Amino acid sequence: MLEKVKVIECPRDGMQNIMTFIPTKTKLNYLQSVVNVGFDIVDIGSFVSTKAIPQLSDTKDIIDLIDLSNSKSKLLTIVANKKGAENASTFEKISFIGYPFSISESFQIRNTNKTINDSVDELDNILSISDKGNKEVVVYLSMCFGNPYGDPWNIDIVNEWVFKLSKMGVNTISLSDTIGSSNTESISSIFESVFKNHNNIEFGAHLHSEPKTSYTKIKSAFEAGCRRFDGVIKGFGGCPMANNELVGNIPTEELISFLQKKKVSIKINSSKFEECYKLSSDFYNKYS
């Protein structure tokens, strides 16, 4: 094995745009199978407005019931404000709190109903709450690979915001392609640039993609130095706040295949992954 890569499975992203409410018991059964695989991190739910994302309104119940006794996976939940961080911080099972921060003013308002300046203040509160609760904050820096809303965008803006977030105390930033606009060239240039300019940050890739381009996007990020990847089994999901035709996530099975070919060390139980993979189709397709 040459080196280690962190694999983050994101069923939260896969579920959040499904309009039919998935019964908590059914949801728990699938999420337990995900946790049993042994991914480094499982993005399992969110503490956000139940009106905005009703599918995840039972996150508290899921966290209470999920069994981590036979799993090495750590749990991450998404929050959009101080209240969400306070709720997430009460759970010992949660290790990471994720916050979506966009370098696009238009998308930040669309996603969290806040301006970028308001979001900076919100993040400052979240960092303080998380520190007191012994949680680590992961910032999902969205619109890193382009901006379809007409806001200013270039690689210098990306680096500027990484620097600002670092100064605030953020140590992990997942570069996010919310609407699937990235390509191999932009992925390579952005990752190479942030690694060159910020050596104190753990960078991840949260990419959305059409099925035919997912492998090349994984390859571009990996070759540019990325060693932290988000995925969703079979590529389900997309951002319901983007107001465009949903572009799915990077398929976890394709990510695993790529990493195995590279002889990279990853923490998964292959037989448990096969069980989870078989469950995923019924789980997602039945309700979507």
BELGI-V635294 format. One record per backbone hydrogen bond with DSSP energy under -0.5 kcal/mol. NH is the residue of the N-H (numbers start at 1). CO is the residue of the C=O. Records with the same first field share a line. If there is no record, write none. Layout:
BEGIN
NH = CO ; CO
END
This chain:
BEGIN
2 = 263
5 = 265
6 = 227
8 = 6 ; 229
9 = 7 ; 41
10 = 231
12 = 43
13 = 10
14 = 10
15 = 11
16 = 12
18 = 15
19 = 17
20 = 287
23 = 21
27 = 23
28 = 24
29 = 25
30 = 26
31 = 27
32 = 28
33 = 29
34 = 30
35 = 31
36 = 32
37 = 33 ; 34
38 = 34 ; 35
39 = 34
40 = 7
41 = 7
42 = 74
43 = 9 ; 41
44 = 42 ; 76
45 = 76
47 = 78
48 = 46
53 = 49
56 = 53
57 = 54
59 = 56
62 = 58
63 = 59
64 = 60
65 = 61
66 = 62
68 = 66
71 = 68
74 = 40
75 = 93
76 = 42
77 = 96
78 = 45
79 = 98
80 = 47
85 = 81
86 = 82
87 = 83
88 = 84
89 = 85
90 = 86 ; 87
91 = 88
92 = 90
94 = 91
95 = 75
96 = 75
97 = 136
98 = 77 ; 96
99 = 138
100 = 79
101 = 99 ; 140
103 = 142
105 = 103
108 = 104
109 = 105
110 = 106
111 = 107
112 = 108
113 = 109
114 = 108
119 = 115
120 = 116
121 = 117
122 = 118
123 = 119
124 = 120
125 = 121
126 = 122
127 = 123
128 = 124
129 = 125
130 = 126
131 = 127
132 = 128
133 = 129
134 = 131
135 = 130
136 = 95
138 = 97
139 = 137 ; 172
140 = 99 ; 138
141 = 139 ; 174
142 = 101 ; 140
143 = 176
144 = 176
146 = 143
150 = 147
158 = 154
159 = 155
160 = 156
161 = 157
162 = 158
163 = 159
164 = 160
165 = 161
166 = 162
167 = 163
168 = 164
169 = 165 ; 166
170 = 165
172 = 137
173 = 202
174 = 139
175 = 173 ; 204
176 = 141
177 = 206
178 = 176
180 = 177
187 = 183
188 = 184
189 = 185
190 = 186
191 = 187
192 = 188
193 = 189
194 = 190
195 = 191
196 = 192
197 = 193
198 = 194
201 = 198
202 = 171
203 = 201
204 = 173
205 = 228
206 = 175 ; 204
207 = 205
208 = 177
209 = 248
213 = 210
214 = 210 ; 211
217 = 213
218 = 214
219 = 215
220 = 216
221 = 217
222 = 218
223 = 219
224 = 220
225 = 222
226 = 221
227 = 203
229 = 6
230 = 205
231 = 8
232 = 250
235 = 232
236 = 233
238 = 13
239 = 178
240 = 238
242 = 239
249 = 235
250 = 207
252 = 232
254 = 251
255 = 251
256 = 252
257 = 253
258 = 254
259 = 255
260 = 256
261 = 257
262 = 258
263 = 260
264 = 259
265 = 3
268 = 266
269 = 37
270 = 268
273 = 269
274 = 270
275 = 271
276 = 272
277 = 273
278 = 274
279 = 275
280 = 276
281 = 277
282 = 278
283 = 279
284 = 280
285 = 281
286 = 282
287 = 283 ; 284
288 = 284
END
